[in-house]
Amino acid sequence: QVQLVESGGGSVQSGGSLRLSCAGSGYTYSSYCTGWFRQAPGKEREGVASVYSGGRVNYADSVKDRFTISQGNAKNTLYLQMNSLKPEDTAMYYCAVVPLGVASATLSDLYCLRAANYDEGDWGKGTLVTVSS
């Protein structure tokens, strides 16, 4: 069974940094999307950063130049380095993965950043990030 477990959340002052980790197990996909998503109270879930099949990455405009997504060598571990955190980054952060039967050439640039494209995939339970002023 696919399992994703997030860790690394916490409380930090504005301008601080956190590193989130997502430990995945129970899958080995050759073609997939994986990424980080967040949801604040009263707001819709939004894509933060994503990776397509260990290569192409994408970021929400709001986190570009501040956050970096990466994978461990085995590809089943996902990280999100978050620097220069702002109060508006406060949210529950989730990682997700979904296998694809689609080649890179057939995907739109933002495909893996759209939460709806993970409906057939798997999600972690989330880790809370709180950024105070």
C-alpha positions as CSV (number, residue, x, y, z in Angstrom):
1,Q,0.0,0.0,0.0
2,V,1.3,3.5,-0.9
3,Q,2.1,5.5,2.2
4,L,3.4,9.1,2.4
5,V,4.4,10.6,5.7
6,E,5.3,14.3,6.0
7,S,7.6,15.8,8.7
8,G,9.5,19.0,9.4
9,G,6.7,21.4,10.0
10,G,6.6,23.8,12.9
11,S,6.4,27.4,14.0
12,V,8.9,29.9,12.8
13,Q,9.3,33.7,12.6
14,S,8.8,35.6,9.4
15,G,12.0,35.4,7.4
16,G,13.0,32.0,8.9
17,S,13.4,28.6,7.2
18,L,12.0,25.1,7.4
19,R,12.7,21.9,5.6
20,L,9.9,19.6,5.0
21,S,10.3,15.9,4.2
22,C,8.0,13.3,2.7
23,A,8.9,9.7,3.1
24,G,7.1,7.5,0.6
25,S,6.8,3.8,0.5
26,G,4.9,1.1,-1.4
27,Y,5.4,2.3,-4.9
28,T,8.0,2.5,-7.7
29,Y,6.7,4.6,-10.6
30,S,8.5,5.3,-13.8
31,S,6.2,8.1,-14.9
32,Y,4.6,10.2,-12.2
33,C,3.8,13.5,-10.6
34,T,4.8,14.3,-7.1
35,G,4.6,17.5,-5.2
36,W,3.8,19.7,-2.2
37,F,0.5,21.3,-1.7
38,R,-0.9,23.5,1.1
39,Q,-4.2,24.5,2.5
40,A,-4.9,27.3,4.9
41,P,-8.1,27.6,6.9
42,G,-10.9,28.8,4.7
43,K,-8.9,28.6,1.5
44,E,-8.6,26.1,-1.3
45,R,-5.7,23.6,-1.6
46,E,-3.0,25.0,-3.8
47,G,0.0,23.5,-5.5
48,V,3.3,24.8,-4.0
49,A,6.0,22.8,-5.9
50,S,6.0,19.7,-8.0
51,V,8.3,17.3,-9.9
52,Y,7.5,15.3,-13.0
53,S,9.2,11.8,-13.2
54,G,12.3,13.0,-11.3
55,G,13.0,15.8,-13.8
56,R,10.8,18.8,-14.6
57,V,9.9,21.0,-11.6
58,N,7.4,23.7,-11.1
59,Y,6.6,26.3,-8.4
60,A,3.7,28.5,-7.5
61,D,4.5,32.1,-8.3
62,S,4.2,33.0,-4.7
63,V,7.1,30.7,-3.6
64,K,9.5,31.0,-6.5
65,D,13.0,32.0,-5.4
66,R,12.1,31.1,-1.8
67,F,11.3,27.4,-1.9
68,T,13.1,24.5,-3.5
69,I,11.7,21.0,-4.1
70,S,14.0,18.0,-4.4
71,Q,14.0,14.3,-4.2
72,G,16.3,11.8,-2.6
73,N,18.4,9.4,-4.6
74,A,15.7,6.7,-4.4
75,K,13.0,9.2,-5.6
76,N,10.6,8.0,-2.9
77,T,11.7,10.8,-0.5
78,L,10.6,14.3,-1.3
79,Y,11.8,17.5,0.3
80,L,10.8,21.1,0.4
81,Q,13.3,23.7,1.5
82,M,11.4,26.8,2.5
83,N,13.4,30.0,3.0
84,S,12.3,33.6,3.7
85,L,9.0,32.4,5.1
86,K,6.1,34.8,5.3
87,P,3.0,34.7,7.4
88,E,1.0,33.9,4.2
89,D,2.9,30.7,4.0
90,T,1.1,29.4,7.1
91,A,-0.9,26.3,6.1
92,M,-1.1,22.6,6.4
93,Y,1.4,21.2,3.9
94,Y,0.8,17.9,2.1
95,C,2.8,15.8,-0.2
96,A,1.3,13.6,-2.9
97,V,2.2,11.3,-5.7
98,V,0.3,10.0,-8.7
99,P,1.4,7.6,-11.4
100,L,1.0,8.6,-15.0
101,G,0.6,6.8,-18.3
102,V,1.5,10.0,-20.2
103,A,4.8,11.0,-21.7
104,S,6.3,14.4,-20.9
105,A,5.5,15.8,-24.3
106,T,1.8,15.4,-23.6
107,L,1.7,17.2,-20.3
108,S,1.1,20.8,-19.8
109,D,3.8,22.8,-18.0
110,L,1.7,23.0,-14.8
111,Y,0.2,19.6,-14.8
112,C,1.9,18.3,-11.7
113,L,1.2,21.4,-9.8
114,R,-2.6,21.1,-10.1
115,A,-4.0,19.2,-7.1
116,A,-6.9,17.9,-9.1
117,N,-4.5,15.8,-11.1
118,Y,-3.7,13.8,-8.0
119,D,-7.3,12.5,-7.5
120,E,-6.2,9.0,-8.5
121,G,-3.0,9.2,-6.4
122,D,-2.0,9.2,-2.8
123,W,-1.7,11.9,-0.2
124,G,0.0,12.2,3.2
125,K,-1.8,13.5,6.2
126,G,0.1,16.8,6.3
127,T,2.4,18.7,8.5
128,L,1.6,22.1,9.9
129,V,3.7,25.2,9.1
130,T,3.0,28.4,11.1
131,V,4.8,31.6,10.3
132,S,4.4,34.5,12.7
133,S,5.1,38.2,12.2
